[in-house]
């Protein structure tokens, strides 16, 4: 799936329209509280600026339902944070394709940066509207997709804009190029043993991922609350654990299809309430008593999984093993994170809670790749094609 990158395009004297992911958290004073996503876009941004191009950056932020101009969803704070990180002025347009955006885009000179207001203030963004997309495309000479977190979407800025660019260059930024390299190329040709660790709450969220990975992995390790649906499917007792009763038959099918490849917990760490100070027990899997709920994999499972992970040459992890935000039910997730960090294999951490866990536990620098997109990384692990990427120029 190799695509041309921003590095492959001559940008001198040209305006580059970049779809970035500036969907950053803001506090009650509308200040950016975590600038990681903005920093992740800097390599692509600096590549254009260093080579004499100008930039128009577009992004969504949150899910605004009100009128444009709602401060809680404005990208102005992100533009200000970007200016701070770049050490230079960054322009801001109070609309996306209106008078302010067109006027400011028309005045750009080499080295200038302009951030457009939140794309989702205009309902045509989520509808993939062609006219809205053409108005954006008409502002620039080059299109660059560096927003992996929304690559599985077909919103206007992701799919309709590159279509509207016609024969103009359409490329990926460095961030999306890296995600593609790890989540498709490495997974398509893994060094073996290839081990996947899947956690999280719901089997239903990961059905296609489990099916796809059972076809290509040597082992698929299951943890998190979805393990209790598998336990129920195997005839076990799950007490008050979070389960999906309507997915029990599906879990049975996956157990049958997976055979020895599909590895389920052998013990569970459970409590009589959802809280760190609850009464706790470690029980054999399938033996959770009434009044208790599973909140983490047990110590035997943690050791079993860690041993499998340490011997792997390629590892994909998506979803925590338990309630990692609440000690002592973070122990299983910690054990997996430690085993991945200690191992010698290529390690790919899916976005969302897995990325949060690996960051929180201090192992982010010891793994090969931490994905920036939870939903997008899952979709890619399902083997889905992304229209937003397919539309871009092949390398």
N, C-alpha and C positions, 0 to 999 in steps of 0.2 A: 504493500500500500504506500510505497514511497512517493512523496509529493515534493514539488519544488518548495523551497523555503524562502523567507524574506532575503536571505543572504544571496540567493541566486538571481535577484532582480536588481537592475541598475535603477536606483532611486534618486539620483542626483537631479535636483530641480523639479522633482515630482512630488505630488501629494499622495500619501499612502493612507487609506482608510483601514483602520485596524479594529476588528471586533475583539475587545479585551474582556476579561471577567473581573470587573471592579465591584462585584456584589459583596461588599465588605460590611462588617457590623458597625453600626453607629450607636453612640450612647445618647442619653437624653438631651445632651447639648449638641447633638449632631456632629460629634467628633469621631473619627475613625479609631476603633479600639484594637483592630488587628489588621495590619497593612500587608500581610503575607501575599495576598493575591495581586496587589499592586506591584510589590517587589518582584514577583514571578514574571511580570510582563516587561520588566526593565530591559532584559537583553534584546528583545525584539525592538523596543522603542529606541534604545541607544544605537542599535545597528542602523536604523533609518537616519537618525540625527547625525551620527558620525560620518555618514556618506552623503550628506547634503540634501536630504529629503525633508519634507514637512509632514506632519501627522495630524490626522483627525481620528480621535479615539471614541468608540461607541460601546456602551454596555447597558445592561439592566441592573437594577438594584431592588431587591425584594419583590413584593407583589402588590404594587400600588393599585388601589381601587378608586381613589379620589381624583380630584382635578390635578392637572400638571401644576407643579409649583409646591406640592406638599413637601415640606422640608424633611420629613422623616424618610423620604425616598429620593431626595435629590442627590445627584452625583457631584455637586459642588465640593463637599468635603473630600471626596476622593481626588478631585482635581487639585485641591489645595495640598493634599498629602503627596501627590505625584510631584508637584512643584518643589516641595520640600526635599523629596528623595533625589530629584534631578538637579537641584540647586539652580533652577532657572524658572522664569515665568512660564505659566501654563494658562492658556486662554480657556474660557468657559462660555458655552452657548446656552442660553436659557430655554432652548427648544432643540428639536432634532432636525427637522427639515424646514423650519419656518424662517422668518426674515432674519432673526439674529444668527442662526446657524449658517445660512447662505452668505450673509454679509461677512461674517468672521472667516468662513472657509475661503471666500474669495480673496481675502487680504493676506493669506498665509505666504510667508517667504521661507526659504531654506532654513531649517533649524527651529521653526515654530511648531508648537504643539497646541491643539485645540481639543477639549473634551466636550462632547455633546451631552445634553441633559438625558436623563433616564429614558431609554428606548420604550419601556413599558408604560410611560405616560401616554403613549399613542397606542390605542387598541389594535392598530394595523400591524404592529410588530408581531404579536402572537398569532395573528391570522395569516402571516406570511404574505401580506398584501404586495402585489407587484408594483403598483404606482408609488407606494411608500418606499419600496426597495430601490426603484429607479432614481428617486429624488436623492437618496443617500449615495448611490453609485455615481451619479452625475457630478458629485463634488470631488471625485478623486481619479487618479491615474492607475492606482494599484490597490487591490484588495488583499488583506492579510487576516487570516483567522488564527487568533491566539487565545481563544476562549474554550478550552477543552471541556469545562464543566457544562457547557450547553451544546456540545457537538452532536448530542443525540436528539436535539430539537430541530424542527424545520421552521423556526421563526424567520421573519423577514431578513434580519441581519445575518443569519446563519446560512440560509439557502437562497432566498430570492435575490439578495444583493449580489452574490457571486454570479448568479444567472444574468442579472441585469448589467453586469460589467462587460458582457460580450467577450470580445477578443483581448481586452485589457488583462494584464497579469493577475492571477488569482493564486495565492500561495498560503502556506502555513507559517506561523511564527515558530520560534524555537521551542516554546512550551508544548504546543500541540505536536510538533515533530517528535519530541521526546516521548510524549504519551503514546503516540502511534508505534514508535520503535519498541517500547516495552510491552504494551498491551496487545499488540498484534504480532509484531515480528518475533519477539522472544517467545511468546506463547505458541506461535505457529511452528517454531523450530526449537523446542526446549532442550536443554541438556537434562539428562535423566540421572537419578529419579526426579520426576516432576510431581510436586506435592501442592495441593490446594487446601487452604484452611478457610472454611466458611462458617460464619457465625451470624449474629443478629437475631431479630425477634421472629420473623415469619418465613416459613417454607415458601409461601406464595410469592414472596419477593425474589426468591432465588431459584425457582423451578428450572428456568431455562439455563441458568448458570451451572447448576448442579448437573443437568443432563449433558450440557456441552463439555464440562470439565471431566465428567466420568468417561467420556469418549477419548480424551487426550491425556489425562493425568494417570500417574501410577497409583496415587492415593488421594482421596478426598476426605478430609477430617471435618467432622461436623461438631459445632459447639453453639453457644448462645441459646436463647429460648426456643429456637426452632428444633433443637435436639429433643425437646419434650414431646413434640408432635411425632417425631420418629420413635421415641420411647413408647408412646401410646400405641403406635402402629405395630410395635413388636410385642404388644400385650402387657406392657409395664404399667405400674401405678405412678401417677404424676402429681398426686395431691392437688394443691391449688395452683400449680404451675401454669404459666401462660401457654396455651395450646391453640391450635386451629383444628377443631373437630372435623370441619368439612374438608380438611386436607389429609386426613389419616389414610384414606385409600391411596392417594397419590404417594404418600410417604412409603407405604407398603410396596408400591410399584418401583420406587427408587431404590429401596433396600434390595428387592429382588434383582433389579437391573445392575446394581452396583457390585453385588457380590463382595469379594474380599477387598475391592478397591474402596468401598464406602466404609469409613471407620467412624463408629459412634462412641460416645462417652461410656466408660465403664463404672464411673461413680459421679455423684452430684453433691455440690455444696448447697444446702438449702436452709431456709429460715422460716419462722412462723409469721413473719411480717416483712414488708418492704422497708427495711431500715437497718443501719449499721449495728444498732443495739438490740436486734431481735435475738430470739433463741435460735441457735444454729445446730445443724447436724450434717455430717458427711455420711451418705448412704450409697449402697450399690445402685447403679442405674436401674430404673424400673421399680424402685422400692421407696419412693418419696411418700412419707406418711400423710394422711389427711391432716389438714391444717397447716401444712408446710408447702413452700413453693421453691422450686429450683432457681437459684440466683447465680450459679457459676458451675463450671466443670469442677470435679473433685481433684484432689492431689494425685491420685493414680492416673487419671486421664491426662492431667497436665504433664506428668512425667512421660507417659506413653507418647503423647503428641510431640513433646519437645525432642524425644529421641528420634522420631520419624523426621522431624523438621531438620535436625542437625545433620542428618545424612543426605538431605536433598541437594540437588544441583540447581533446581529452579523451584521457586516458591511463590505462590500467589496467595495473598491473605485479604479477605474481605469480610468484615464483621467481627466484633468482639466476642469473647468466649463467655462473658457474663456481664454483670453490672459493674463495668470497669471504673465508673465514677465514684463507687462507694466501697471502700475497704470494709471488710476483708474479701469482698466478692470481686475484687480486681485481680486476685492471685492467678487465676487461669489465663487471663489476657496478658498479664505480666510475664508469665512463664513462656508463652508463645513468642512474645516480643523479644525476650532475652535469648531464646533459642534461635530466632531468625538473625538477631544481631551477632550471635556467636558463630553462626554457620558460615560456610564458604560459598554458598550458592548465590545465584542471581535472585534477588528478593524484590517483589513488586507488591506494594501495599495499596489496596483499593482506597478510594476516597471516603468521605463521610466519617463514621465513628472509628473505623480502623486507622485512618490518618490522624484523627484526634488522639486516639489512644497511643500511637507510636510517638507522637509529638509530646504528649503529656508525660510519658514514661522515659523520655530522654534518649530514644533510640533512633530518631529520624536520620541522624548523620551516619548511622551504621547499616543502613539498608540501601539497596541499589536505586529504588525509585518509590516515591510516595506520590500517588496520583492526586491531582487537584480536583477531580470530579467524581463524586460518589455514584450518581445515577449513570453518568457517561461511562465510567470504568466498568460498572456492572453490565451495561449494554454491550460494551466491547467484549467482555468476557463471555457473553452469551453468543458471540460470533456474529452480531448484527452489523450490517453495513450502515455507515453514516452518510446520508445524502449531503450534509454540510461539508464533508471531507471529499466525497466522491466527485463533487463539482469542481474541485480545485485542480490546478495544473499538475500533471504527472512529472516526476523527475526524469 
